[in-house]
Amino acid sequence: MGKNGKNGKNGKPGKEDAGIILKLAELSALMNTQAGSELIWNPEFQADPAKHGPGTPEHTALMQLMRWMETIGTLYRNGLINEDLLFDWLGITGTWDRVRPIALAIREHVGPAMWENFEYMAEHQRDWKPKR
């Protein structure tokens, strides 16, 4: 639990919250999400599902990044990660905005639950105001 006895989305982050963030950073390295990040932040990137289909290296990179974000989104949606610490750390909304057309195309084929936690988290960050 956080320093103030609270864990999850509310309250001042504590050591446990920091530990979760560090574990997520380790997971990012294991999943090689950097390749997906570099791809989507390239000025020439086009979020065209036809361009980044299964079997392409770009698809693999995007899937790793989006799976990682979905994992974090699942923790966030269930109140298991401190909102202020998370939103101060990652640009989730920007990432979602860059991959949205691809994520929604995949959702169309897989079902409505696909990427729902990533999208949920991104929309909440859009309205978030830092408490500084």
N, CA, C and O atoms as a MOPAC input file, in Angstrom:
PM7 MOZYME 1SCF
protein

 N      0.83400 1    -1.19400 1     0.00000 1
 C      0.00000 1     0.00000 1     0.00000 1
 C      0.86300 1     1.23500 1     0.00000 1
 O      2.00600 1     1.22700 1     0.45700 1
 N      0.30100 1     2.27400 1    -0.51200 1
 C      1.00000 1     3.55100 1    -0.53300 1
 C      1.25100 1     4.07000 1     0.86100 1
 O      0.70400 1     3.55100 1     1.83300 1
 N      2.06200 1     5.07400 1     0.96100 1
 C      2.45900 1     5.68300 1     2.21900 1
 C      1.27400 1     6.12100 1     3.06800 1
 O      1.33300 1     6.04400 1     4.29500 1
 N      0.20300 1     6.57800 1     2.43500 1
 C     -0.94800 1     7.07500 1     3.17600 1
 C     -1.98100 1     5.98600 1     3.45400 1
 O     -3.09900 1     6.28100 1     3.87700 1
 N     -1.60600 1     4.71800 1     3.21600 1
 C     -2.54400 1     3.63500 1     3.47700 1
 C     -3.46000 1     3.35200 1     2.30000 1
 O     -4.34200 1     2.49900 1     2.39500 1
 N     -3.26600 1     4.04800 1     1.20200 1
 C     -4.11100 1     3.83000 1     0.02800 1
 C     -3.27600 1     3.23500 1    -1.08800 1
 O     -2.09800 1     3.55600 1    -1.24900 1
 N     -3.89700 1     2.37900 1    -1.84100 1
 C     -3.27500 1     1.83800 1    -3.03500 1
 C     -4.25300 1     2.02500 1    -4.17200 1
 O     -5.44200 1     2.24500 1    -3.94000 1
 N     -3.77600 1     1.94200 1    -5.38200 1
 C     -4.69000 1     2.04400 1    -6.50200 1
 C     -4.73200 1     3.43400 1    -7.08200 1
 O     -3.74100 1     4.16300 1    -7.05000 1
 N     -5.90200 1     3.80600 1    -7.62300 1
 C     -6.00900 1     5.01400 1    -8.42600 1
 C     -5.91500 1     6.30100 1    -7.62300 1
 O     -5.53100 1     7.33100 1    -8.17800 1
 N     -6.24500 1     6.28400 1    -6.35900 1
 C     -6.30500 1     7.52300 1    -5.58300 1
 C     -5.23200 1     7.55700 1    -4.51400 1
 O     -4.67800 1     6.52200 1    -4.14300 1
 N     -4.94400 1     8.73500 1    -4.02800 1
 C     -3.99600 1     8.90100 1    -2.93200 1
 C     -2.59100 1     9.15500 1    -3.42600 1
 O     -2.26500 1     8.94100 1    -4.59300 1
 N     -1.77600 1     9.61400 1    -2.50600 1
 C     -0.37700 1     9.89800 1    -2.82100 1
 C      0.35800 1     8.57700 1    -3.06200 1
 O      0.22400 1     7.64100 1    -2.27400 1
 N      1.13100 1     8.49800 1    -4.14200 1
 C      1.84300 1     7.25200 1    -4.41300 1
 C      2.88600 1     6.95600 1    -3.35000 1
 O      3.49000 1     7.86500 1    -2.78000 1
 N      3.08400 1     5.68800 1    -3.09600 1
 C      4.07300 1     5.24400 1    -2.12500 1
 C      5.07000 1     4.29500 1    -2.76200 1
 O      5.12400 1     4.16700 1    -3.98500 1
 N      5.86400 1     3.62700 1    -1.92400 1
 C      6.90900 1     2.72900 1    -2.41500 1
 C      6.33000 1     1.56600 1    -3.22100 1
 O      6.91100 1     1.16000 1    -4.22700 1
 N      5.20700 1     1.03700 1    -2.79200 1
 C      4.60000 1    -0.07600 1    -3.53900 1
 C      4.19300 1     0.38400 1    -4.93500 1
 O      4.37300 1    -0.33800 1    -5.91600 1
 N      3.64900 1     1.57900 1    -5.01000 1
 C      3.25700 1     2.13000 1    -6.31200 1
 C      4.48200 1     2.28900 1    -7.21300 1
 O      4.43000 1     1.97700 1    -8.40300 1
 N      5.57200 1     2.77300 1    -6.64200 1
 C      6.80800 1     2.92500 1    -7.41400 1
 C      7.30800 1     1.56300 1    -7.89500 1
 O      7.80200 1     1.43500 1    -9.01500 1
 N      7.17700 1     0.56100 1    -7.04800 1
 C      7.57900 1    -0.79500 1    -7.41600 1
 C      6.78600 1    -1.32300 1    -8.59800 1
 O      7.33600 1    -1.99700 1    -9.46900 1
 N      5.49900 1    -1.02200 1    -8.63200 1
 C      4.65300 1    -1.44800 1    -9.74700 1
 C      5.12400 1    -0.78400 1   -11.03200 1
 O      5.23500 1    -1.43800 1   -12.06900 1
 N      5.39900 1     0.50200 1   -10.96500 1
 C      5.86300 1     1.23900 1   -12.14300 1
 C      7.18800 1     0.64900 1   -12.64600 1
 O      7.37400 1     0.47500 1   -13.85000 1
 N      8.09800 1     0.34600 1   -11.72600 1
 C      9.38500 1    -0.21800 1   -12.13100 1
 C      9.21100 1    -1.59500 1   -12.76200 1
 O      9.90600 1    -1.92300 1   -13.72400 1
 N      8.30200 1    -2.39900 1   -12.24000 1
 C      8.02100 1    -3.71600 1   -12.83500 1
 C      7.43500 1    -3.55400 1   -14.23600 1
 O      7.76400 1    -4.31800 1   -15.14400 1
 N      6.57100 1    -2.56100 1   -14.40900 1
 C      6.00200 1    -2.30600 1   -15.73500 1
 C      7.07700 1    -1.82800 1   -16.71300 1
 O      7.02400 1    -2.15100 1   -17.90000 1
 N      8.04100 1    -1.06500 1   -16.22200 1
 C      9.16100 1    -0.63800 1   -17.07000 1
 C      9.99900 1    -1.84500 1   -17.48900 1
 O     10.44500 1    -1.92800 1   -18.63400 1
 N     10.21200 1    -2.77800 1   -16.56300 1
 C     10.93200 1    -4.01700 1   -16.88900 1
 C     10.16000 1    -4.82500 1   -17.93200 1
 O     10.74800 1    -5.35000 1   -18.87700 1
 N      8.85300 1    -4.92000 1   -17.75700 1
 C      8.01300 1    -5.63800 1   -18.71000 1
 C      8.09400 1    -4.99200 1   -20.08400 1
 O      8.11100 1    -5.68700 1   -21.10000 1
 N      8.14400 1    -3.68000 1   -20.11700 1
 C      8.28100 1    -2.96100 1   -21.38100 1
 C      9.55500 1    -3.39100 1   -22.11000 1
 O      9.54100 1    -3.62000 1   -23.32000 1
 N     10.63900 1    -3.49600 1   -21.37400 1
 C     11.90700 1    -3.91500 1   -21.97800 1
 C     11.81700 1    -5.35600 1   -22.47700 1
 O     12.29200 1    -5.66800 1   -23.56900 1
 N     11.21100 1    -6.22600 1   -21.68300 1
 C     11.06200 1    -7.62900 1   -22.08000 1
 C     10.20200 1    -7.77900 1   -23.33000 1
 O     10.45700 1    -8.64500 1   -24.16800 1
 N      9.19600 1    -6.94300 1   -23.44900 1
 C      8.28300 1    -7.01700 1   -24.59000 1
 C      8.78300 1    -6.20400 1   -25.78300 1
 O      8.14000 1    -6.19300 1   -26.83300 1
 N      9.91000 1    -5.53300 1   -25.63600 1
 C     10.48600 1    -4.68900 1   -26.67800 1
 C      9.46400 1    -3.67400 1   -27.19400 1
 O      9.27100 1    -3.54300 1   -28.40300 1
 N      8.82600 1    -2.97300 1   -26.29500 1
 C      7.85100 1    -1.95800 1   -26.70100 1
 C      8.52600 1    -0.74300 1   -27.33400 1
 O      7.86000 1     0.06700 1   -27.97800 1
 N      9.82900 1    -0.61000 1   -27.15800 1
 C     10.54400 1     0.51900 1   -27.75200 1
 C     10.41600 1     0.51000 1   -29.26800 1
 O     10.31400 1     1.57000 1   -29.88400 1
 N     10.41800 1    -0.67500 1   -29.87800 1
 C     10.29200 1    -0.75900 1   -31.33700 1
 C      8.95000 1    -0.17800 1   -31.79100 1
 O      8.88800 1     0.53700 1   -32.79100 1
 N      7.88500 1    -0.48300 1   -31.06300 1
 C      6.57100 1     0.06400 1   -31.39200 1
 C      6.51400 1     1.56300 1   -31.16800 1
 O      5.92900 1     2.29400 1   -31.96700 1
 N      7.11600 1     2.01900 1   -30.09200 1
 C      7.14700 1     3.46000 1   -29.80800 1
 C      7.90600 1     4.21700 1   -30.87500 1
 O      7.45500 1     5.26200 1   -31.34400 1
 N      9.05900 1     3.69200 1   -31.26000 1
 C      9.84200 1     4.34200 1   -32.30900 1
 C      9.05400 1     4.39100 1   -33.61400 1
 O      9.11600 1     5.38000 1   -34.34500 1
 N      8.31800 1     3.32800 1   -33.90300 1
 C      7.51800 1     3.27300 1   -35.12400 1
 C      6.42400 1     4.34000 1   -35.12500 1
 O      6.29500 1     5.09700 1   -36.08700 1
 N      5.63500 1     4.40200 1   -34.04400 1
 C      4.48500 1     5.31800 1   -34.04800 1
 C      4.88000 1     6.77900 1   -33.92300 1
 O      4.12100 1     7.65600 1   -34.33700 1
 N      6.05600 1     7.06300 1   -33.35900 1
 C      6.47800 1     8.45500 1   -33.21700 1
 C      7.36500 1     8.91600 1   -34.36600 1
 O      7.85000 1    10.04800 1   -34.36700 1
 N      7.57700 1     8.04200 1   -35.33900 1
 C      8.26800 1     8.44200 1   -36.55400 1
 C      7.34400 1     9.38600 1   -37.31200 1
 O      6.17100 1     9.06400 1   -37.50400 1
 N      7.83300 1    10.53000 1   -37.74200 1
 C      6.96700 1    11.48900 1   -38.44200 1
 C      6.30000 1    10.92100 1   -39.70400 1
 O      5.27600 1    11.43800 1   -40.14900 1
 N      6.87000 1     9.87700 1   -40.26900 1
 C      6.30700 1     9.27900 1   -41.47400 1
 C      5.29000 1     8.17200 1   -41.18700 1
 O      4.71300 1     7.60600 1   -42.11500 1
 N      5.07000 1     7.86300 1   -39.90900 1
 C      4.13200 1     6.79000 1   -39.54400 1
 C      2.71600 1     7.12600 1   -39.99800 1
 O      2.22600 1     8.23800 1   -39.80400 1
 N      2.08600 1     6.14700 1   -40.59700 1
 C      0.67400 1     6.24500 1   -40.96500 1
 C     -0.05300 1     5.09500 1   -40.30900 1
 O      0.31400 1     3.93500 1   -40.49900 1
 N     -1.07800 1     5.40100 1   -39.53900 1
 C     -1.83100 1     4.37800 1   -38.81800 1
 C     -2.82900 1     3.71200 1   -39.75900 1
 O     -4.04000 1     3.77700 1   -39.55100 1
 N     -2.30500 1     3.08100 1   -40.78100 1
 C     -3.11100 1     2.40300 1   -41.78700 1
 C     -3.04500 1     0.90400 1   -41.51300 1
 O     -1.98900 1     0.29300 1   -41.67300 1
 N     -4.17600 1     0.30000 1   -41.09700 1
 C     -4.16500 1    -1.14000 1   -40.78800 1
 C     -3.65900 1    -2.00700 1   -41.94400 1
 O     -3.04000 1    -3.04400 1   -41.70600 1
 N     -3.91100 1    -1.60100 1   -43.18300 1
 C     -3.46300 1    -2.37500 1   -44.33600 1
 C     -1.93900 1    -2.35600 1   -44.47400 1
 O     -1.35000 1    -3.30400 1   -44.99300 1
 N     -1.31000 1    -1.29100 1   -44.01600 1
 C      0.15300 1    -1.15000 1   -44.10700 1
 C      0.88400 1    -1.96900 1   -43.05500 1
 O      2.03500 1    -2.35800 1   -43.25000 1
 N      0.22100 1    -2.22500 1   -41.95600 1
 C      0.88500 1    -2.87100 1   -40.81300 1
 C      0.17500 1    -4.16600 1   -40.44400 1
 O     -0.08000 1    -4.42400 1   -39.26700 1
 N     -0.14100 1    -4.97100 1   -41.43400 1
 C     -0.89400 1    -6.20000 1   -41.20600 1
 C     -0.05900 1    -7.32700 1   -40.63000 1
 O      1.16700 1    -7.23400 1   -40.57200 1
 N     -0.72900 1    -8.39800 1   -40.20200 1
 C     -0.03200 1    -9.56900 1   -39.65200 1
 C      1.07200 1   -10.05100 1   -40.58800 1
 O      0.92600 1   -10.06200 1   -41.81000 1
 N      2.16300 1   -10.44300 1   -39.97800 1
 C      3.30400 1   -10.93100 1   -40.73600 1
 C      4.35700 1    -9.87900 1   -41.00900 1
 O      5.46700 1   -10.20200 1   -41.43200 1
 N      4.01700 1    -8.61100 1   -40.76800 1
 C      5.00300 1    -7.55600 1   -40.97800 1
 C      5.73100 1    -7.26800 1   -39.66500 1
 O      5.15900 1    -7.45200 1   -38.59100 1
 N      6.96700 1    -6.82400 1   -39.73900 1
 C      7.67800 1    -6.45600 1   -38.50300 1
 C      6.97800 1    -5.31100 1   -37.77700 1
 O      6.99900 1    -5.23900 1   -36.54800 1
 N      6.36200 1    -4.42500 1   -38.54100 1
 C      5.64600 1    -3.30600 1   -37.93200 1
 C      4.46700 1    -3.79700 1   -37.09600 1
 O      4.20700 1    -3.28400 1   -36.00800 1
 N      3.75700 1    -4.79800 1   -37.61900 1
 C      2.61600 1    -5.35700 1   -36.88500 1
 C      3.07400 1    -5.93700 1   -35.54800 1
 O      2.45200 1    -5.70900 1   -34.51000 1
 N      4.16700 1    -6.68600 1   -35.59200 1
 C      4.70400 1    -7.27800 1   -34.36000 1
 C      5.05200 1    -6.18900 1   -33.35100 1
 O      4.71600 1    -6.30200 1   -32.17200 1
 N      5.72100 1    -5.14300 1   -33.80800 1
 C      6.10900 1    -4.04400 1   -32.91700 1
 C      4.87800 1    -3.35400 1   -32.33600 1
 O      4.84000 1    -3.05500 1   -31.14200 1
 N      3.88300 1    -3.10300 1   -33.16500 1
 C      2.65500 1    -2.45300 1   -32.69800 1
 C      1.90900 1    -3.32400 1   -31.70600 1
 O      1.41700 1    -2.82900 1   -30.69200 1
 N      1.82000 1    -4.61600 1   -31.98700 1
 C      1.10600 1    -5.52000 1   -31.08200 1
 C      1.77600 1    -5.57100 1   -29.71200 1
 O      1.09000 1    -5.58500 1   -28.69000 1
 N      3.10800 1    -5.59800 1   -29.68100 1
 C      3.81000 1    -5.62000 1   -28.39800 1
 C      3.51300 1    -4.35600 1   -27.59200 1
 O      3.24600 1    -4.42700 1   -26.39300 1
 N      3.56100 1    -3.21300 1   -28.24900 1
 C      3.27800 1    -1.94900 1   -27.57200 1
 C      1.82700 1    -1.91700 1   -27.08500 1
 O      1.56500 1    -1.53700 1   -25.94400 1
 N      0.89600 1    -2.30900 1   -27.93400 1
 C     -0.51900 1    -2.25100 1   -27.54900 1
 C     -0.85800 1    -3.28100 1   -26.47700 1
 O     -1.68800 1    -3.00700 1   -25.61100 1
 N     -0.24100 1    -4.45500 1   -26.51200 1
 C     -0.45800 1    -5.45400 1   -25.44200 1
 C      0.03300 1    -4.92400 1   -24.10100 1
 O     -0.61300 1    -5.11200 1   -23.07000 1
 N      1.18100 1    -4.26100 1   -24.13000 1
 C      1.72500 1    -3.69100 1   -22.89600 1
 C      0.78400 1    -2.62500 1   -22.34700 1
 O      0.49700 1    -2.59400 1   -21.15000 1
 N      0.30600 1    -1.75200 1   -23.23000 1
 C     -0.63500 1    -0.71700 1   -22.80600 1
 C     -1.94600 1    -1.32600 1   -22.29800 1
 O     -2.52800 1    -0.82300 1   -21.33700 1
 N     -2.40500 1    -2.38800 1   -22.92300 1
 C     -3.62900 1    -3.06100 1   -22.46400 1
 C     -3.41600 1    -3.66200 1   -21.07600 1
 O     -4.31400 1    -3.62000 1   -20.23500 1
 N     -2.24000 1    -4.21500 1   -20.84000 1
 C     -1.91500 1    -4.76900 1   -19.52000 1
 C     -1.97700 1    -3.67300 1   -18.45600 1
 O     -2.59200 1    -3.85400 1   -17.40500 1
 N     -1.34300 1    -2.54800 1   -18.73400 1
 C     -1.36400 1    -1.43000 1   -17.79800 1
 C     -2.79400 1    -0.92200 1   -17.62800 1
 O     -3.21700 1    -0.61700 1   -16.51300 1
 N     -3.53500 1    -0.83100 1   -18.72800 1
 C     -4.92400 1    -0.38800 1   -18.67800 1
 C     -5.79100 1    -1.28700 1   -17.81500 1
 O     -6.69500 1    -0.80600 1   -17.13200 1
 N     -5.52600 1    -2.58500 1   -17.83800 1
 C     -6.28200 1    -3.53000 1   -17.01100 1
 C     -6.00500 1    -3.27000 1   -15.53300 1
 O     -6.92500 1    -3.27700 1   -14.71400 1
 N     -4.74400 1    -3.04200 1   -15.19700 1
 C     -4.40400 1    -2.70000 1   -13.80800 1
 C     -5.07200 1    -1.39100 1   -13.40500 1
 O     -5.64300 1    -1.28100 1   -12.32000 1
 N     -4.99500 1    -0.40400 1   -14.29100 1
 C     -5.58900 1     0.90300 1   -14.00200 1
 C     -7.10300 1     0.80400 1   -13.80500 1
 O     -7.64500 1     1.33400 1   -12.83400 1
 N     -7.76600 1     0.13700 1   -14.71100 1
 C     -9.23300 1     0.05600 1   -14.65400 1
 C     -9.71900 1    -0.64700 1   -13.39500 1
 O    -10.82400 1    -0.39000 1   -12.91600 1
 N     -8.88900 1    -1.53200 1   -12.86600 1
 C     -9.25100 1    -2.26400 1   -11.66000 1
 C     -8.68800 1    -1.64600 1   -10.39000 1
 O     -8.69800 1    -2.27000 1    -9.32900 1
 N     -8.19600 1    -0.41300 1   -10.50300 1
 C     -7.74000 1     0.32500 1    -9.32600 1
 C     -6.46100 1    -0.19700 1    -8.70900 1
 O     -6.23600 1    -0.01300 1    -7.51200 1
 N     -5.61200 1    -0.84800 1    -9.50200 1
 C     -4.41300 1    -1.46400 1    -8.96400 1
 C     -3.12300 1    -0.68900 1    -9.26100 1
 O     -2.01700 1    -1.17300 1    -9.02100 1
 N     -3.29500 1     0.51200 1    -9.78200 1
 C     -2.12600 1     1.34200 1   -10.07500 1
 C     -2.49500 1     2.79400 1    -9.79100 1
 O     -3.60200 1     3.23600 1   -10.09800 1
 N     -1.58300 1     3.50500 1    -9.22100 1
 C     -1.84500 1     4.88700 1    -8.84900 1
 C     -1.97500 1     5.76100 1   -10.09000 1
 O     -1.06000 1     5.82900 1   -10.91100 1
 N     -3.10400 1     6.41900 1   -10.21800 1
 C     -3.41400 1     7.23100 1   -11.39200 1
 C     -2.41400 1     8.37000 1   -11.59200 1
 O     -1.91500 1     8.55200 1   -12.70300 1
 N     -2.11500 1     9.12300 1   -10.56700 1
 C     -1.21600 1    10.26100 1   -10.71000 1
 C      0.18400 1     9.82700 1   -11.12800 1
 O      0.80600 1    10.45500 1   -11.98500 1
 N      0.66900 1     8.77000 1   -10.52900 1
 C      1.99800 1     8.27500 1   -10.87000 1
 C      2.01500 1     7.74500 1   -12.31100 1
 O      2.94100 1     8.03500 1   -13.06900 1
 N      1.01300 1     6.98700 1   -12.67700 1
 C      0.91500 1     6.43100 1   -14.02600 1
 C      0.82600 1     7.51800 1   -15.08500 1
 O      1.56800 1     7.50300 1   -16.06700 1
 N     -0.08700 1     8.46000 1   -14.87900 1
 C     -0.30700 1     9.48700 1   -15.89200 1
 C      0.84300 1    10.49300 1   -15.96000 1
 O      1.04700 1    11.13200 1   -16.99200 1
 N      1.59100 1    10.63400 1   -14.87200 1
 C      2.77600 1    11.48100 1   -14.88900 1
 C      3.91100 1    10.79700 1   -15.65400 1
 O      4.78700 1    11.46600 1   -16.20300 1
 N      3.89000 1     9.47000 1   -15.68700 1
 C      4.95600 1     8.67700 1   -16.28800 1
 C      4.79900 1     8.49800 1   -17.79800 1
 O      5.76000 1     8.66200 1   -18.54900 1
 N      3.59100 1     8.16400 1   -18.23900 1
 C      3.38500 1     7.76800 1   -19.63500 1
 C      2.44900 1     8.70000 1   -20.39100 1
 O      1.50700 1     9.24900 1   -19.81900 1
 N      2.71000 1     8.86700 1   -21.64400 1
 C      1.82200 1     9.60400 1   -22.54600 1
 C      0.84900 1     8.63700 1   -23.21000 1
 O      0.95500 1     8.36400 1   -24.40600 1
 N     -0.07500 1     8.13400 1   -22.45000 1
 C     -0.99500 1     7.09100 1   -22.90000 1
 C     -1.95100 1     7.60900 1   -23.97300 1
 O     -2.17400 1     6.94700 1   -24.98700 1
 N     -2.50600 1     8.78100 1   -23.74500 1
 C     -3.47400 1     9.33100 1   -24.69900 1
 C     -2.83400 1     9.55000 1   -26.05800 1
 O     -3.43500 1     9.22700 1   -27.08200 1
 N     -1.63600 1    10.08800 1   -26.08400 1
 C     -0.94300 1    10.28900 1   -27.34900 1
 C     -0.66800 1     8.98300 1   -28.06900 1
 O     -0.80100 1     8.89400 1   -29.29000 1
 N     -0.28500 1     7.97300 1   -27.30800 1
 C     -0.03500 1     6.66000 1   -27.89800 1
 C     -1.32700 1     6.09400 1   -28.48400 1
 O     -1.34100 1     5.61100 1   -29.61600 1
 N     -2.42100 1     6.15400 1   -27.70200 1
 C     -3.70400 1     5.67100 1   -28.19300 1
 C     -4.11000 1     6.41400 1   -29.47000 1
 O     -4.54900 1     5.79500 1   -30.43900 1
 N     -3.96500 1     7.71300 1   -29.46400 1
 C     -4.34800 1     8.50100 1   -30.63600 1
 C     -3.56300 1     8.07600 1   -31.87500 1
 O     -4.10700 1     8.06600 1   -32.97900 1
 N     -2.28000 1     7.72200 1   -31.69800 1
 C     -1.45000 1     7.30600 1   -32.83400 1
 C     -1.84400 1     5.93300 1   -33.37300 1
 O     -1.79200 1     5.70900 1   -34.58200 1
 N     -2.23900 1     5.00400 1   -32.48700 1
 C     -2.53400 1     3.63100 1   -32.93100 1
 C     -4.02500 1     3.34600 1   -33.08000 1
 O     -4.40500 1     2.25800 1   -33.51400 1
 N     -4.86100 1     4.29600 1   -32.73000 1
 C     -6.31200 1     4.09400 1   -32.69800 1
 C     -6.88500 1     3.43600 1   -33.95500 1
 O     -7.61900 1     2.45700 1   -33.82500 1
 N     -6.58900 1     3.92000 1   -35.16400 1
 C     -7.17100 1     3.27400 1   -36.35000 1
 C     -6.80500 1     1.78400 1   -36.45900 1
 O     -7.62700 1     0.96700 1   -36.87300 1
 N     -5.59000 1     1.45100 1   -36.09100 1
 C     -5.15000 1     0.05600 1   -36.14800 1
 C     -5.83300 1    -0.75500 1   -35.05500 1
 O     -6.31100 1    -1.86300 1   -35.30000 1
 N     -5.87500 1    -0.19800 1   -33.84900 1
 C     -6.52300 1    -0.89700 1   -32.73100 1
 C     -8.00200 1    -1.14900 1   -33.02200 1
 O     -8.51300 1    -2.23200 1   -32.73700 1
 N     -8.68100 1    -0.17200 1   -33.57900 1
 C    -10.11100 1    -0.33600 1   -33.87100 1
 C    -10.34600 1    -1.32800 1   -35.00900 1
 O    -11.35300 1    -2.03500 1   -35.01300 1
 N     -9.43100 1    -1.38700 1   -35.96700 1
 C     -9.54900 1    -2.38000 1   -37.03800 1
 C     -9.39400 1    -3.79600 1   -36.47800 1
 O    -10.12100 1    -4.70800 1   -36.87200 1
 N     -8.45400 1    -3.96900 1   -35.56900 1
 C     -8.26400 1    -5.27800 1   -34.92800 1
 C     -9.50100 1    -5.61500 1   -34.09400 1
 O     -9.97400 1    -6.75100 1   -34.11100 1
 N    -10.01900 1    -4.63100 1   -33.37000 1
 C    -11.21400 1    -4.83100 1   -32.54300 1
 C    -12.39300 1    -5.32000 1   -33.38700 1
 O    -13.16500 1    -6.17300 1   -32.95100 1
 N    -12.52200 1    -4.77900 1   -34.58400 1
 C    -13.60600 1    -5.18400 1   -35.47700 1
 C    -13.58300 1    -6.67600 1   -35.76100 1
 O    -14.63200 1    -7.31000 1   -35.87100 1
 N    -12.37600 1    -7.23800 1   -35.88000 1
 C    -12.23200 1    -8.66100 1   -36.19000 1
 C    -12.26900 1    -9.55500 1   -34.95700 1
 O    -12.73300 1   -10.69300 1   -35.02400 1
 N    -11.78500 1    -9.04600 1   -33.84100 1
 C    -11.64200 1    -9.86300 1   -32.63500 1
 C    -12.84000 1    -9.75200 1   -31.70400 1
 O    -13.28300 1   -10.74800 1   -31.13200 1
 N    -13.35800 1    -8.55200 1   -31.55300 1
 C    -14.49000 1    -8.33700 1   -30.66400 1
 C    -14.33800 1    -7.06400 1   -29.86200 1
 O    -13.25300 1    -6.48600 1   -29.79400 1
 N    -15.44400 1    -6.62500 1   -29.24800 1
 C    -15.47800 1    -5.31400 1   -28.58800 1
 C    -14.57200 1    -5.17100 1   -27.37200 1
 O    -14.27100 1    -4.04900 1   -26.96300 1
 N    -14.13800 1    -6.26600 1   -26.79400 1
 C    -13.28600 1    -6.16700 1   -25.60300 1
 C    -11.82400 1    -5.88300 1   -25.94400 1
 O    -11.04400 1    -5.49800 1   -25.07200 1
 N    -11.45500 1    -6.07100 1   -27.20500 1
 C    -10.05200 1    -5.89900 1   -27.59200 1
 C     -9.62200 1    -4.44800 1   -27.43000 1
 O    -10.23600 1    -3.54500 1   -27.99900 1
 N     -8.58700 1    -4.23100 1   -26.66600 1
 C     -7.97100 1    -2.92200 1   -26.41000 1
 C     -8.86800 1    -1.98600 1   -25.59000 1
 O     -8.60200 1    -0.78700 1   -25.51400 1
 N     -9.92900 1    -2.52900 1   -24.97800 1
 C    -10.84700 1    -1.65200 1   -24.24600 1
 C    -10.19300 1    -1.00900 1   -23.03000 1
 O    -10.52900 1     0.12700 1   -22.69500 1
 N     -9.28500 1    -1.68600 1   -22.36600 1
 C     -8.64700 1    -1.10000 1   -21.18800 1
 C     -7.60700 1    -0.05500 1   -21.56400 1
 O     -7.43500 1     0.93200 1   -20.84900 1
 N     -6.92500 1    -0.25700 1   -22.65900 1
 C     -5.99200 1     0.73900 1   -23.19500 1
 C     -6.77600 1     2.00600 1   -23.54800 1
 O     -6.37300 1     3.10900 1   -23.17900 1
 N     -7.87800 1     1.85000 1   -24.25200 1
 C     -8.69400 1     3.01000 1   -24.63600 1
 C     -9.28100 1     3.70600 1   -23.40500 1
 O     -9.27900 1     4.93500 1   -23.32700 1
 N     -9.77900 1     2.93200 1   -22.45400 1
 C    -10.35700 1     3.47400 1   -21.22000 1
 C     -9.32900 1     4.33700 1   -20.48900 1
 O     -9.62200 1     5.45300 1   -20.05900 1
 N     -8.12900 1     3.79600 1   -20.35900 1
 C     -7.06100 1     4.51000 1   -19.65700 1
 C     -6.68600 1     5.79300 1   -20.41200 1
 O     -6.46900 1     6.83500 1   -19.79400 1
 N     -6.60900 1     5.71500 1   -21.73900 1
 C     -6.26600 1     6.89200 1   -22.54300 1
 C     -7.30800 1     7.98900 1   -22.39200 1
 O     -6.95900 1     9.16400 1   -22.28500 1
 N     -8.56600 1     7.62200 1   -22.38200 1
 C     -9.62400 1     8.62400 1   -22.24600 1
 C     -9.61200 1     9.25800 1   -20.85800 1
 O     -9.92100 1    10.44000 1   -20.71100 1
 N     -9.25700 1     8.47500 1   -19.84400 1
 C     -9.15900 1     9.05800 1   -18.50000 1
 C     -7.95100 1     9.98200 1   -18.38100 1
 O     -8.01200 1    11.00000 1   -17.69100 1
 N     -6.86400 1     9.63400 1   -19.04400 1
 C     -5.71000 1    10.52900 1   -18.99500 1
 C     -6.02400 1    11.84300 1   -19.70000 1
 O     -5.52700 1    12.89600 1   -19.30000 1
 N     -6.83900 1    11.78700 1   -20.74000 1
 C     -7.20000 1    12.99200 1   -21.48700 1
 C     -7.81700 1    14.04200 1   -20.54900 1
 O     -7.60800 1    15.23900 1   -20.74400 1
 N     -8.56600 1    13.60600 1   -19.54700 1
 C     -9.23900 1    14.50600 1   -18.60700 1
 C     -8.45000 1    14.76200 1   -17.32700 1
 O     -8.87200 1    15.55900 1   -16.48900 1
 N     -7.30700 1    14.09300 1   -17.16800 1
 C     -6.51300 1    14.15700 1   -15.94000 1
 C     -5.79500 1    15.49900 1   -15.81200 1
 O     -5.27100 1    16.04600 1   -16.78300 1
 N     -5.79000 1    16.00000 1   -14.59900 1
 C     -5.03200 1    17.21500 1   -14.26600 1
 C     -4.05100 1    16.86000 1   -13.15200 1
 O     -4.45800 1    16.33300 1   -12.11700 1
 N     -2.77000 1    17.14200 1   -13.35100 1
 C     -1.79100 1    16.81800 1   -12.31000 1
 C     -2.05700 1    17.60200 1   -11.03000 1
 O     -2.47500 1    18.75900 1   -11.06100 1
 N     -1.80200 1    16.94000 1    -9.90700 1
 C     -1.96700 1    17.58200 1    -8.59400 1
 C     -0.59800 1    18.02900 1    -8.13500 1
 O      0.05100 1    17.34200 1    -7.34600 1
 N     -0.15600 1    19.16100 1    -8.61700 1
 C      1.18600 1    19.67100 1    -8.25000 1
 C      1.06200 1    20.96700 1    -7.52300 1
 O      2.07100 1    21.55400 1    -7.13200 1

